[in-house]
Amino acid sequence: MSSAAILGLLIVLASPLLTQDKSDAAIIRSLELKWTESYRQRQVGILSSLLADDFVITIEDGSTYSKTGYISHSAEPSVRVEVAEMSDLKVRMHGNTAVVTGAYHERGESNGKRYEYHDRLTDVWMKTGGRWQVVASHYSVPVK
């Protein structure tokens, strides 16, 4: 078999895997946007379904929260999120794990005081039992 034929065969065999990666990456991208909008709107049920039971998030000041802590914070009535938006999202697939990097902008009011964040993020999603959930998230403020 010629090297061109072998290369062609490899491309044909790998094609479904590449398509699956692209499809999963699109799903992850949409789940990231769903998570952000659910956070903004305080949709606790949706947040709970997207976060794995052992979820952990590290926020700008270095504090960490579990799934319960994050959801409690998200439902806090003294916080009103007006803008929550993501940009520059890049999804890298590694089998049943996805690593997402990007930028995040949030603006709102907390305890009567205005706030605004411009962060970088890293989220890790895992597919278990046929569904994707985020297992870890890290937000940090870029050095200017």
C-alpha positions in Angstrom: 0.0 0.0 0.0 1.4 3.4 -0.9 2.0 6.1 1.6 -0.7 8.2 0.0 -3.2 5.4 0.4 -2.3 4.9 4.0 -2.6 8.7 4.7 -6.0 8.7 3.0 -7.1 5.7 5.1 -6.0 7.4 8.3 -7.9 10.6 7.3 -11.1 8.6 6.6 -10.7 6.7 10.0 -10.0 9.8 12.0 -12.8 11.9 10.4 -15.6 10.7 12.7 -13.4 11.5 15.7 -12.7 15.0 14.4 -16.4 15.6 13.8 -17.2 14.4 17.3 -14.6 16.8 18.8 -16.1 19.7 16.9 -19.6 18.7 17.9 -18.7 18.3 21.6 -16.8 21.7 21.4 -20.0 23.3 20.1 -22.0 21.8 22.9 -19.5 23.0 25.5 -19.5 26.5 24.0 -23.3 26.6 24.3 -23.2 25.2 27.9 -20.8 28.0 28.8 -23.2 30.6 27.5 -26.1 28.8 29.3 -24.2 28.8 32.5 -23.4 32.5 32.3 -27.0 33.5 31.5 -28.3 31.2 34.3 -25.9 32.9 36.7 -27.1 36.3 35.6 -30.7 35.4 36.0 -30.2 33.4 39.3 -31.6 30.2 37.8 -30.5 27.9 40.5 -32.0 24.8 39.0 -30.1 25.2 35.8 -26.9 26.1 37.6 -27.3 23.0 39.7 -27.7 20.8 36.7 -24.6 22.2 35.0 -22.2 21.9 38.0 -20.8 18.5 39.0 -21.4 17.5 42.7 -17.6 18.0 43.4 -17.5 21.3 41.5 -15.0 23.9 42.8 -14.5 27.5 41.7 -11.6 29.8 42.5 -12.5 33.5 42.2 -10.5 36.7 41.7 -9.4 37.1 45.4 -8.3 33.5 45.7 -11.4 32.3 47.6 -12.8 28.9 46.6 -16.4 27.7 46.6 -18.0 24.3 46.3 -21.1 23.7 44.2 -23.3 24.6 47.2 -21.3 27.7 48.1 -21.4 28.9 44.5 -25.1 28.4 44.1 -25.8 30.1 47.4 -23.7 33.1 46.3 -25.4 33.2 42.9 -28.8 33.3 44.6 -27.8 36.1 47.0 -30.5 38.8 46.9 -28.0 41.6 47.7 -26.3 41.0 44.4 -27.8 42.2 41.1 -25.9 41.1 38.0 -26.7 43.5 35.1 -24.1 42.3 32.6 -22.5 38.8 32.4 -20.8 38.1 29.1 -18.0 35.9 27.7 -15.7 36.5 24.8 -12.6 34.9 23.2 -13.8 31.4 24.2 -11.5 28.6 23.1 -12.6 25.0 23.7 -10.0 22.2 23.6 -11.3 18.7 23.7 -9.4 15.8 25.4 -11.7 12.8 25.1 -14.4 13.2 27.7 -12.8 16.3 29.1 -13.0 19.8 27.7 -10.8 22.8 28.8 -12.3 26.2 28.1 -10.4 29.5 28.2 -11.7 32.9 27.6 -12.5 36.4 28.9 -15.4 37.3 31.2 -17.0 40.7 31.9 -19.5 41.2 34.7 -21.1 44.4 36.0 -23.7 44.9 38.6 -24.4 46.0 42.2 -23.6 44.2 45.4 -24.8 45.5 48.8 -25.7 48.8 47.2 -22.2 49.3 45.7 -21.5 49.2 42.0 -18.9 46.8 40.7 -17.3 45.7 37.4 -14.9 42.8 36.6 -12.9 42.0 33.6 -11.4 38.5 34.1 -9.8 35.6 32.4 -11.2 32.2 32.9 -10.4 28.5 32.7 -13.3 26.0 33.0 -12.9 22.2 33.0 -15.9 20.1 31.8 -16.3 16.3 32.0 -18.7 14.1 30.3 -20.0 11.4 32.6 -23.1 9.3 32.1 -23.7 10.9 28.7 -23.9 14.5 29.9 -21.4 17.4 30.3 -20.9 19.1 33.7 -18.3 21.6 34.8 -16.0 20.3 37.5 -13.6 23.2 38.0 -13.4 26.9 37.2 -10.8 29.5 37.8 -11.3 33.3 37.4 -8.4 35.8 37.7 -7.9 39.5 37.0 -5.3 40.0 34.3 -2.3 42.1 35.3 -2.2 45.4 33.4 
